[in-house]
Amino acid sequence: MEEWKKSVLIGGILLILAILFAILRNEINIWIILIILLAVIDIILGVLRKIKKI
């Protein structure tokens, strides 16, 4: 699997898990926010790798 696909896939999984965990616990704390931010950054970097062929 190409590197950009891995990055987007892992970012998507992290995002889904963080949102599910926040819903199950009925709260959003700093750790969940950090995981969501890291997932979004991972997805953005994956897309940039695809566009720029890094």
N, CA, C and O atoms as a MOPAC input file, in Angstrom:
PM7 MOZYME 1SCF
protein

 N      0.84500 1    -1.17600 1     0.00000 1
 C      0.00000 1     0.00000 1     0.00000 1
 C      0.88800 1     1.23600 1     0.00000 1
 O      1.91900 1     1.27900 1     0.67200 1
 N      0.47300 1     2.23100 1    -0.76000 1
 C      1.26200 1     3.46000 1    -0.84100 1
 C      1.20600 1     4.22700 1     0.47400 1
 O      0.26500 1     4.08900 1     1.25600 1
 N      2.22400 1     5.02800 1     0.69400 1
 C      2.35700 1     5.75100 1     1.96400 1
 C      1.20600 1     6.72500 1     2.19600 1
 O      0.72200 1     6.84600 1     3.32200 1
 N      0.76000 1     7.42000 1     1.15400 1
 C     -0.31500 1     8.39300 1     1.34500 1
 C     -1.62900 1     7.69500 1     1.68100 1
 O     -2.43900 1     8.24000 1     2.43100 1
 N     -1.85200 1     6.51100 1     1.14300 1
 C     -3.06900 1     5.76400 1     1.45000 1
 C     -3.07000 1     5.31700 1     2.90800 1
 O     -4.10100 1     5.36400 1     3.57700 1
 N     -1.90700 1     4.88000 1     3.39600 1
 C     -1.78400 1     4.47800 1     4.79400 1
 C     -2.08900 1     5.65800 1     5.71300 1
 O     -2.79400 1     5.51500 1     6.71200 1
 N     -1.55000 1     6.82200 1     5.36300 1
 C     -1.73300 1     8.01400 1     6.17300 1
 C     -3.20600 1     8.40500 1     6.25200 1
 O     -3.71300 1     8.71200 1     7.33000 1
 N     -3.88200 1     8.39300 1     5.12100 1
 C     -5.29500 1     8.75500 1     5.09500 1
 C     -6.13000 1     7.71000 1     5.83700 1
 O     -7.05600 1     8.06400 1     6.56600 1
 N     -5.81300 1     6.44200 1     5.65900 1
 C     -6.55100 1     5.36900 1     6.31600 1
 C     -6.40200 1     5.43400 1     7.83700 1
 O     -7.39100 1     5.33900 1     8.56400 1
 N     -5.18000 1     5.59500 1     8.31100 1
 C     -4.93700 1     5.66900 1     9.75100 1
 C     -5.59400 1     6.91900 1    10.33300 1
 O     -6.18100 1     6.86500 1    11.41300 1
 N     -5.49900 1     8.03200 1     9.62900 1
 C     -6.15100 1     9.25600 1    10.09200 1
 C     -7.65700 1     9.09300 1    10.18200 1
 O     -8.27300 1     9.55400 1    11.14300 1
 N     -8.25300 1     8.44900 1     9.20200 1
 C     -9.69400 1     8.21700 1     9.21700 1
 C    -10.11700 1     7.31800 1    10.35900 1
 O    -11.11900 1     7.58100 1    11.02500 1
 N     -9.35600 1     6.25300 1    10.59000 1
 C     -9.67300 1     5.33700 1    11.68900 1
 C     -9.54500 1     6.05000 1    13.03500 1
 O    -10.39900 1     5.89500 1    13.90800 1
 N     -8.47900 1     6.82800 1    13.20000 1
 C     -8.30900 1     7.57500 1    14.44500 1
 C     -9.45300 1     8.55700 1    14.67200 1
 O     -9.94300 1     8.69900 1    15.79200 1
 N     -9.87500 1     9.22600 1    13.61600 1
 C    -10.96400 1    10.19000 1    13.71900 1
 C    -12.26400 1     9.50800 1    14.13300 1
 O    -12.96900 1     9.99300 1    15.01700 1
 N    -12.57700 1     8.39500 1    13.49900 1
 C    -13.80500 1     7.66500 1    13.82600 1
 C    -13.76700 1     7.15100 1    15.26900 1
 O    -14.75000 1     7.28000 1    15.99900 1
 N    -12.64400 1     6.57400 1    15.67500 1
 C    -12.53500 1     6.05400 1    17.03800 1
 C    -12.63500 1     7.16400 1    18.08500 1
 O    -13.27000 1     6.97800 1    19.12300 1
 N    -12.02200 1     8.29900 1    17.82500 1
 C    -12.08100 1     9.41100 1    18.77700 1
 C    -13.51100 1     9.93300 1    18.91200 1
 O    -13.96300 1    10.23400 1    20.01700 1
 N    -14.21300 1    10.03900 1    17.80000 1
 C    -15.59600 1    10.51900 1    17.85600 1
 C    -16.49100 1     9.50400 1    18.57400 1
 O    -17.33300 1     9.88400 1    19.38700 1
 N    -16.30900 1     8.21600 1    18.27500 1
 C    -17.09400 1     7.18600 1    18.96800 1
 C    -16.81600 1     7.18600 1    20.47000 1
 O    -17.73800 1     7.06000 1    21.27500 1
 N    -15.56200 1     7.32700 1    20.84000 1
 C    -15.19500 1     7.34700 1    22.25100 1
 C    -15.80900 1     8.55800 1    22.94800 1
 O    -16.27500 1     8.45100 1    24.08200 1
 N    -15.81200 1     9.70800 1    22.27700 1
 C    -16.41400 1    10.91100 1    22.85600 1
 C    -17.91800 1    10.73400 1    23.03600 1
 O    -18.48200 1    11.17000 1    24.03900 1
 N    -18.56300 1    10.09900 1    22.07100 1
 C    -20.00600 1     9.87100 1    22.17400 1
 C    -20.31600 1     8.89000 1    23.30500 1
 O    -21.25100 1     9.11000 1    24.07500 1
 N    -19.54700 1     7.81900 1    23.40900 1
 C    -19.78600 1     6.82700 1    24.45100 1
 C    -19.58600 1     7.38900 1    25.85600 1
 O    -20.31500 1     7.03100 1    26.78100 1
 N    -18.61000 1     8.25900 1    26.01300 1
 C    -18.32500 1     8.82100 1    27.34100 1
 C    -19.13700 1    10.07500 1    27.62500 1
 O    -19.14600 1    10.55800 1    28.75700 1
 N    -19.81800 1    10.60900 1    26.62100 1
 C    -20.62000 1    11.83500 1    26.75000 1
 C    -19.79600 1    13.02500 1    27.23700 1
 O    -20.30000 1    13.88700 1    27.95700 1
 N    -18.54500 1    13.06200 1    26.84400 1
 C    -17.68800 1    14.19800 1    27.18300 1
 C    -16.55300 1    14.28900 1    26.16500 1
 O    -16.18400 1    13.31300 1    25.51100 1
 N    -16.02800 1    15.48400 1    26.06200 1
 C    -14.85400 1    15.69200 1    25.21400 1
 C    -13.77700 1    16.29600 1    26.10200 1
 O    -13.93700 1    17.39500 1    26.63100 1
 N    -12.67700 1    15.56500 1    26.25900 1
 C    -11.57500 1    16.10000 1    27.05000 1
 C    -10.39400 1    16.41800 1    26.12900 1
 O    -10.47000 1    16.23900 1    24.91400 1
 N     -9.33000 1    16.88000 1    26.71800 1
 C     -8.17800 1    17.34700 1    25.94300 1
 C     -7.56000 1    16.22500 1    25.11800 1
 O     -7.05500 1    16.48100 1    24.02500 1
 N     -7.58600 1    14.99200 1    25.61100 1
 C     -6.98300 1    13.87600 1    24.88500 1
 C     -7.75700 1    13.55500 1    23.61300 1
 O     -7.16400 1    13.26900 1    22.57300 1
 N     -9.07200 1    13.60400 1    23.70000 1
 C     -9.89000 1    13.34100 1    22.51800 1
 C     -9.67500 1    14.43800 1    21.48300 1
 O     -9.59000 1    14.16000 1    20.28700 1
 N     -9.58700 1    15.67900 1    21.94100 1
 C     -9.33000 1    16.79600 1    21.02200 1
 C     -7.97500 1    16.62700 1    20.34200 1
 O     -7.85600 1    16.85900 1    19.13900 1
 N     -6.95400 1    16.22600 1    21.09600 1
 C     -5.62900 1    16.01200 1    20.50800 1
 C     -5.63500 1    14.88700 1    19.47900 1
 O     -4.99600 1    15.00000 1    18.43300 1
 N     -6.34900 1    13.80700 1    19.76700 1
 C     -6.42200 1    12.69500 1    18.81400 1
 C     -7.12400 1    13.14000 1    17.54000 1
 O     -6.69400 1    12.78700 1    16.44100 1
 N     -8.20600 1    13.91600 1    17.67600 1
 C     -8.91600 1    14.41100 1    16.50000 1
 C     -8.02300 1    15.32900 1    15.67300 1
 O     -8.00600 1    15.23900 1    14.44600 1
 N     -7.28400 1    16.20600 1    16.33700 1
 C     -6.36200 1    17.10000 1    15.61600 1
 C     -5.27500 1    16.31000 1    14.88800 1
 O     -4.96200 1    16.59800 1    13.73300 1
 N     -4.70600 1    15.32200 1    15.55900 1
 C     -3.67400 1    14.50300 1    14.91400 1
 C     -4.23300 1    13.72900 1    13.72900 1
 O     -3.55500 1    13.57900 1    12.71200 1
 N     -5.45200 1    13.23900 1    13.84700 1
 C     -6.07500 1    12.50100 1    12.74400 1
 C     -6.29400 1    13.41700 1    11.54400 1
 O     -6.03400 1    13.02600 1    10.40600 1
 N     -6.76800 1    14.62400 1    11.79400 1
 C     -6.99900 1    15.57300 1    10.69900 1
 C     -5.67400 1    15.94800 1    10.03200 1
 O     -5.59500 1    16.02000 1     8.80600 1
 N     -4.64300 1    16.18500 1    10.83000 1
 C     -3.32900 1    16.51600 1    10.27600 1
 C     -2.79400 1    15.34900 1     9.44400 1
 O     -2.21000 1    15.56100 1     8.38100 1
 N     -2.99000 1    14.12200 1     9.92200 1
 C     -2.53400 1    12.94100 1     9.19600 1
 C     -3.24800 1    12.82000 1     7.85100 1
 O     -2.61800 1    12.50000 1     6.84300 1
 N     -4.54500 1    13.07000 1     7.82900 1
 C     -5.30400 1    13.01600 1     6.57500 1
 C     -4.82700 1    14.10400 1     5.61300 1
 O     -4.65000 1    13.84900 1     4.42200 1
 N     -4.62000 1    15.31100 1     6.12800 1
 C     -4.15700 1    16.42100 1     5.27700 1
 C     -2.78900 1    16.10400 1     4.68600 1
 O     -2.56200 1    16.33300 1     3.49800 1
 N     -1.87800 1    15.58300 1     5.50100 1
 C     -0.54400 1    15.24200 1     4.99500 1
 C     -0.61300 1    14.12400 1     3.95700 1
 O      0.14000 1    14.13200 1     2.98400 1
 N     -1.50200 1    13.17700 1     4.16000 1
 C     -1.67000 1    12.11000 1     3.18000 1
 C     -2.14900 1    12.64100 1     1.84300 1
 O     -1.66000 1    12.22800 1     0.79200 1
 N     -3.10700 1    13.55900 1     1.88200 1
 C     -3.61300 1    14.14900 1     0.63800 1
 C     -2.52400 1    14.98700 1    -0.03600 1
 O     -2.38600 1    14.96300 1    -1.25900 1
 N     -1.75100 1    15.72800 1     0.76300 1
 C     -0.66300 1    16.52300 1     0.19000 1
 C      0.39800 1    15.62600 1    -0.44800 1
 O      0.96500 1    15.97400 1    -1.48300 1
 N      0.66600 1    14.46800 1     0.17100 1
 C      1.61600 1    13.52500 1    -0.42600 1
 C      1.10000 1    13.01100 1    -1.76100 1
 O      1.87500 1    12.83200 1    -2.70000 1
 N     -0.18400 1    12.77900 1    -1.84900 1
 C     -0.78500 1    12.29300 1    -3.09000 1
 C     -0.66800 1    13.36900 1    -4.16400 1
 O     -0.31600 1    13.07200 1    -5.30500 1
 N     -0.95900 1    14.60700 1    -3.80600 1
 C     -0.92700 1    15.69500 1    -4.79400 1
 C      0.49500 1    15.98700 1    -5.25500 1
 O      0.75100 1    16.11800 1    -6.45200 1
 N      1.42100 1    16.08900 1    -4.30100 1
 C      2.79000 1    16.49400 1    -4.62300 1
 C      3.70600 1    15.32000 1    -4.93200 1
 O      4.84200 1    15.52400 1    -5.36300 1
 N      3.23800 1    14.09900 1    -4.72200 1
 C      4.04100 1    12.89100 1    -4.96700 1
 C      5.33500 1    12.92800 1    -4.17000 1
 O      6.41100 1    12.66600 1    -4.70600 1
 N      5.22500 1    13.25500 1    -2.88600 1
 C      6.41100 1    13.33700 1    -2.01500 1
 C      6.95100 1    11.94900 1    -1.76700 1
 O      7.94600 1    11.79000 1    -1.06100 1

